[in-house]
Amino acid sequence: MKLRNLLLGLALVAGSGAMAQDNVLTVQTQKPGAPVQPTMYGIFFEDINYAADGGLYGELVKNRSFEFTPDPLMGWQAFGKVSILDDGPFDRNPHYARLTTMGHGDWWTGLQNEGYFGIGVEQGKEYRFSIYARVPDGKTQMLRVQLVEPYTSEEHQEFAQEDIKVTSRDWQKYTVVLRSRKTVSKAHLRLFLCEENGRSGSGTMDVEHVSLFPVDTWMGHENGMRRDLAQALADMKPGVFRFPGGCIVEGVTLDNRYNWKNSVGPVENRPLNKNRWESTFTYRYYPDYFQSYGLGFYEFFLLSEEIGAEPLPVLNVGMACQYQNWNDESAHAPATEEGLREYIDDCLDLIEFANGPADSEWGKVRADMGHPAPFNLKLLAIGNEQWDEFYFKRVKIVADAVRRAHPEIKIIGTSGPNSEGGEFERGWEAMKRQRADLVDEHFYRPITWFKNEWNRYDKYDRRGPKVFAGEYACHDRGKKYNHAGASIYEAAFMTGLERNADVVHMATYAPLFSHVDGWQWRPDMIWYDNLRVAPSASYWVQALYAQNRGTHVLPIQNSDFPAKGEDGVLASAVWDKDRGEVIVKVANTLNEARTVSIRLEGLKTLADAMAITLDLSQYDLENTVENPRAIEPHESKVQAEGNQLNVTIAGKNFVVFKVKK
Ligand code: AHR
């Protein structure tokens, strides 16, 4: 954001204390109310749209363990003599490739990997290649490792190369660093089997867990994340991090659910799982969408810690996706304590993994991975977006067992996929009976819904569980990319979350990530290709709230609060005791500008204010990887008049005002 001494979208109205204003916003600065929870604005990660493998997870090789089904060579082009065997060094990923020379100096054996929609590499940057290999007959062989541009008219496809000499009959890990001479967004990784002189000779080599990472990952972790994507998350300053889903927690069948225990320990031995989003939408079908679990629960906890967000894991309650199994009881685990034992243990063991001493069974797994100190888990969601008795009877059994063992953990239940109606109400009632600490509500809804819900949380029961708006987004005109026209309604609606921070404790937009070549669901908060990232307009709305969360709600009176279903000016105010700031967020959803007087009662004269403006007035405008900054916030100064800010807010603009007290 640039500080511009321009009043972008904001025109100061001279002497306007005396002029009639369209909206008068009166903020009681001396009456701080409910605390705004540090968890209030967060992020929700799910491996949808190639968010993990091919996205946030830094691995550049697809199907690195030759475990994809039905074809263990999916993602690879094999040439020469290549076979797949299944008695490899990692029992949960047993397949590996055997490369055998062709017996003629001009015939080559090797493998070529296409990455996820290609492999993105940048000129001058380093990439760590690693592989497990052996020469079963003891005859030394060399592996020539290349980054190539397969589709080029240039003389040489290769633009980075290193050789690895393999001498042992036993499996060993080999590592080399490749320095790229070019920037290529859709490169391939090519491996040639050869003699030490680089010629094709005679011999055999077995290869397994073929991996390529940027050296420059987020925080430099070797099994790390793409730096630019993780940085975009950190920059938001999220207060809570919900993971790993979403429907992915449930699976199409229970066997297909996200099994966190498979996602920890050495990466080489984390078994592969089919991604449930591979098959959900046949109009965008991805036969190669699997979960390597390389980005697993340890990595999620670590990322939470590094970006300062409270970890919020979601665990399966013994139910497969209800949308895909409807009333089939047999799709789910029996609703008895015995039938749900595995799911109860998953919860209890996860708490031990996160918080247990380093010498406990699961605490040791964490410690062995490099984090002896606990992760300090406080929140646990049991089940995702499930409904009716199927869920109610199971969540009771699992939640009761967790509570008995860990009363210190806050439990989050769900009110199902609907944002109102019988099912939703039954969900809330059941969660109240279960004494859930929070209830996770989901609403992917059009503009009309958002306009009808300005006051949604004003009327919520203050004595029951708190609200977690765990998945929401404004979807307009048939699920577009991410356009300004929808994001202004998210900004306006969120003033209602903030005004009601006594009952709304957490909110996370969804989904988070999307690869431009591999999406199944949109809109999404952050788009990317192999090299570029485009935070959407919705990202900026979320970031402005999270970065300016404040610590306490301030009462605000709006002289012209829009009626249900109407456009207008919506506002909320918070006090930030740590920064000594009053923060007022104002969204104008009208097409035309409005004059607004912000009166800070309890203050005499104000220092100049800072205004951060997000212009969302061009309905169809969106940030794309080609033009990632079409929409972004701009800072400007606003002169105060006494204790007032008298401003004009342009149509479909969202502005955050900050005044030092
Ligand atoms: O965010 C996409 C999906 O929407 C989530 O997986 C699910 O919880 C909801 O239906």
Residues whose N, C-alpha, C, O or C-beta is under 5 A from the ligand:
A	BS01	AHR	G246 C247 I248 E385 A510 P511
